[in-house]
Amino acid sequence: MSVKAFKLVSAVEREMLMGDKNYINIECIECCGKNLYIGTNDCFIYHFMLDEKVSTAGKTTFAATKQLHKYLGLKKPVSELKAASALTRLLVLCDNTITLVNMINLEPVPTGARIKGAVTFTLNENPVSGDPFCVEVCIISVKRRTIQMFMVFEDRVQIVKEVFTPEQPCAVAVDGYYLCLALTTQYIILNYNTGVSQDLFPYCSDEKRPIVKRIGRQEFLLAGPGGLGMFATVDGISQRAPVHWSENVIGAALCFPYVVALDDEFITVHSMLDQQQKQTLPFKEGHILQDFEGKVIVATNKGVYILVPLPLEKQIQDLLASHRVEEALVLAKGARRNIPKEKFQVMYKRILQQAGFIQFAQLQFLEAEELFR
């Protein structure tokens, strides 16, 4: 049975980005606060400001205002963008080179600092250096079976470590000293400080696109065999049951308590609390799904959309209205980490009371008594 957990809202219409130039495609996106950056196949970066408006009826809309666009001077697509807001820098991957540009005017840093030879890269959201004016960047190198760690400052970059992997890596996520890697035939956890590695489970990267995503401190979400979304800690164990995806998942994102996945035709929403599929949204031609500071963004080649979560209290009330007491209580308990303690206690008592009356009306007196108590 479904729950309305998210609404899909358009953020950037195709006309704003490309006008009548049909050959322009969106390759990558980055969102930092109200700043939305889009990289395209014709080597441009576009910067928009996103304004969220909520009507009195509770309807959410987004107004995107174009700030500027910048041509990077190559005949190659912009393949990845990452914002380092503490440095007011945008890291741009194009033609195997990561360039540092100013987040406001999109001009390259005067020193010309860059990282060459990168296939793909990610930022360490749980950095080990402790320097607030530096970001830690992990790249899959163009060198065979090589990962490199860099420290990136406002106007310079510094290599910290080079690590060799047993097979060619094709995707990576970082937490502290731990790398979660999709290799050619398996996923592994590798501590780049000690060199100790641990096999997780097999996976064939030739058949499907691997997904490796950090979802919290020392925990990752991976696309496993048989269409399973698998959770793994840095110790190589799973503390949560897997979620059942379709076989051809393209991307995954986290918006607690939900895991959102994108495939060729749908966006699916699973609960991390009971692993059940809660919502399915038809969405064709999607190729990007990412979460940015709790904001889940999905994109086709031509447009950008935002998945707006409905308030958890509204979701719980909808479940109670459908007499789905167990699901409502699981979601209410899971909401504890998102709601201030005093507010949560008042809300939870009221939910228990409502659930008790529903059980009572269904003549389930023992369950009702327990809830009333």
NORNOR-V81429 format. One record per pair of residues at least 12 apart in sequence whose C-alpha atoms are under 7 Angstrom apart, sorted by the first residue. I is the first residue (numbers start at 1). GAP is how many residues later the second one is. Records with the same first field share a line. If there is no record, write none. Layout:
# NORNOR-V81429
I->GAP + GAP
This chain:
# NORNOR-V81429
1->277
2->276 + 277
3->275 + 276
4->275 + 311
5->274 + 304 + 305 + 310
6->301 + 302 + 303 + 304
7->300 + 301 + 302
8->297 + 298 + 299 + 300
9->52 + 296 + 297 + 298 + 299
10->294 + 295 + 296
11->51 + 52 + 53 + 293 + 294 + 295
12->52 + 291 + 292 + 293
13->290 + 291
14->288 + 289
24->16 + 17 + 18
25->15 + 16 + 276 + 277
26->12 + 13 + 14 + 15 + 275 + 276
27->12 + 13 + 14 + 51 + 52
28->12 + 51 + 52 + 53
29->52
30->51 + 52 + 53
31->261
32->51
34->15 + 16 + 17
35->12 + 13 + 14 + 15
36->12 + 13 + 14
39->39 + 40
40->37 + 38
41->35 + 36 + 37
42->33 + 34 + 35
43->28 + 29 + 31 + 32 + 33 + 34 + 35
44->25 + 26 + 27 + 28
45->24 + 25 + 26
46->22 + 23 + 24
47->19 + 20 + 21 + 22
48->16 + 17 + 18 + 19
49->15 + 16 + 17 + 18
50->12 + 13 + 14 + 15
51->12 + 13
70->36
76->18 + 19
77->17
78->15 + 16
79->14 + 15
80->12 + 13
81->12
84->51
86->47
87->46 + 67
88->14 + 15
89->12 + 13 + 14
90->12 + 13
96->20 + 21 + 22 + 23
97->17 + 18 + 19 + 20 + 21
98->16 + 17 + 18
99->14 + 15 + 16
100->13 + 14
109->46
111->44
113->42 + 43 + 44
114->43
117->24 + 25
118->21 + 22 + 23 + 24
119->21 + 22 + 23
120->19 + 20
121->16 + 17 + 18 + 19
122->15 + 16 + 17 + 51
123->13 + 14 + 15
124->12 + 13 + 50 + 51 + 52
125->50
126->49 + 50
127->49
128->48
133->20
134->17 + 18 + 19
135->16 + 17 + 18
136->14 + 15 + 16
137->12 + 13 + 14 + 15
138->12
140->29
144->24
145->19 + 20 + 21 + 22 + 23 + 24
146->16 + 17 + 18 + 19
147->15 + 16 + 17
148->13 + 14 + 15
149->12 + 13
163->29
167->16 + 17
168->15 + 16
169->12 + 13 + 14 + 15
170->12 + 13
171->39 + 41
172->40
173->39 + 40 + 41
174->40
175->42 + 43
177->14 + 15 + 16
178->12 + 13 + 14 + 56
179->12 + 13
180->32
182->28 + 30
184->20 + 21
185->17 + 18 + 19 + 20
186->15 + 16 + 17 + 18
187->12 + 13 + 14 + 15 + 16
188->12
189->45 + 47
198->38
200->36
203->21 + 22
209->41
210->13
211->12 + 40
215->39
218->15 + 16
219->13 + 14 + 15
220->12 + 13
226->21
227->17 + 18 + 19 + 20
228->14 + 15 + 16 + 17
229->13 + 14 + 15 + 16
230->12 + 13
241->34
242->33
243->27 + 32
248->15
249->12 + 13 + 14
250->12 + 13 + 37
251->37 + 38
252->37 + 38
253->36 + 37 + 38 + 43
254->37
255->39
257->14 + 15 + 16 + 77
258->12 + 13 + 14
259->12 + 13
262->27
264->20 + 21 + 22
265->17 + 18 + 19
266->14 + 15 + 16 + 17 + 18
267->13 + 14 + 15 + 16
268->12 + 13
273->57 + 61
285->15
286->12 + 13 + 14
287->12 + 13
288->12
316->12 + 15 + 16
320->35
323->35
325->30
332->16
352->19 + 20
353->18 + 19
356->12 + 15 + 16
